[in-house]
Structure formats: C-alpha cells, structure tokens
Amino acid sequence: MDTRMMIRLAVVCVPALLFIFNSTAFASLYGRTLCKTSGFSCKRVKQGQSWNTLWPNEHDRDIAMRINRMNTQIYPGIVLAVPNDIEKADIINFAPFPLQIKPLQEKLVVIDPENIAWGAYDVDGALVKWGPISAGADYCKDIDEPCRTHSGAFRIYSLGSSDCISHKFPLPEGGAPMPFCMYFNNGQALHGEPNGLPGYNASHGCVRLYVSDAEWLRYDFIEGPNSSNNYRGTKIIIEPYESQDDPEDISEETSTDDQ
C-alpha cells in the first residue's frame, strides 16, 4: 500500500461535538492517527519547542506542516506525524490524491474536506501540486447553523487580489482578509488564510489555504472565465465530507454537469 493510500485510510471521522475543544486538541488527533501508520513516527511536542526548533531546515519543516495540515503555533502535548527520512522526502509523495487521473483536457482543482487537502491537476491528468486546507465547519456558533462547504462540481467565476476581503464575516460588517480569493459557488471561495490553518475544517464555507498556495493557484494555475476558455473558469470539484467513492475515481466525478 503506497503512502497516499495510507494517508487516506488514516483519516478519522470526528463528530461535530469535538469542535467544542480548542484547535490545539483537535489538530493533535490528525497527527496522532497518521503517525501510527507505516512510514511515520509520532512526535509529542515539548515545552519550548516550535516548528522552527523541531525542523530548522525549511524543506523538512514545510513537509511536517503540510502532512499535519496546519501551520499555526504548536503547543506542548500536540502529537505530530513525522515521515521516516523526512530529509529525503518529496511532498508530492504524501498527497492524498492519485498522482495521475484520466486526462480531462482541462485543468482541475480537487478539494477534499475529509482529508483536509487540495490538489491541482493539469490538462494531462497529472497532479502538479497539493496542499492543506480548512473547509467549512460542521457547525458555526455565530450563525447557529451548519456551514460545510457545498460538495459538487463548480467553476471559478470571479478572481480577487491580495486585498480581497469578506463582506459578511466577521459579523455584522465583515472585513476578514481573504487574499487571492477565487469564487466558485455564490459566496464560497478558495482563498489564503493569513492566520494559518489549524488542522481541521473551521471556516464558514470558504476553503482556506496557505497564503502562498492561494497566490500560486490564483496567478499560476486557475483561470477565470474568458474568451480563450469559452467563459468557463477552471473546474473545481468539492468532494463529500464522508468518503463515497474510490480515491482513484476523481476523473469519473468530473463527468457530472458543473455549474
């Protein structure tokens, strides 16, 4: 079984009740589960340790953050998953997506809330990049209702810059920064999160990304509607929060009519 499949199988479906705990407690669940699978070890954070002290090398630190799906501050007691031979590791090999899908003759971005990750496929069906996300939460206390990101097939219809902000959140007047926003479904967008990703789904419905990943997607991969693509922006697939299909069947999902 390869690393990508092991990562998918290691995901724990956590009931909404767990969202009452702080982000540190929740984020540790992901690392604690993943680190027990083959190819990984468990690292419990001690007093005074940080991402920088644990992994002074930028390459190693980036891999550790991405496989644990978080880049916020870590605290004593958090359990992190650490891949064996991290110094020689290539982040693409830890992707929770197949490296190759059936060519679609167009670019595709896949969002997987269950595995807390995004993946970008080129026109030939090759996975070119992936990263962590934080999608819509099961429940948002401020609006007193579920706020999961809607699953389905969509297309990017509007693009923003580093100055993009929310016009709704925080309530009541909005103003939350959403750098490099890429809207795909009404008010739901892909965008950077300046405060970092906590390791679980915590948004009001948008898909939060590393700011650097959002910038790359916005300017180097995703296209808005224009004459060269018949005014059909880049396709976005939002997978269900609970697994329903084989991870190798991403290309089959794209056969459905998108919006």
Secondary structure, 3 states (H helix, E strand, C coil): CCHHHHHHHCCCCCCHHHHHCCHHHHHHHHHHHHCCCCCEEEEECCCCCCHHHHCCCHHHHHHHHHHCCCCCCCCCCCEEEEECCHHHCCHHHHCCCCCECCCCCCCEEEEECCCCEEEEECCCCEEEEEEEEECECCCECCCCECCCCCCEEEECCEECCCCCECCCCCCCCCCCECCCCEEEECCEEEEECCCCCCCCCCECCCEEECHHHHHHHHHHHCCCCCHHHCCCCCEEEECCCCCCCCHHHHHHHCCCCCC
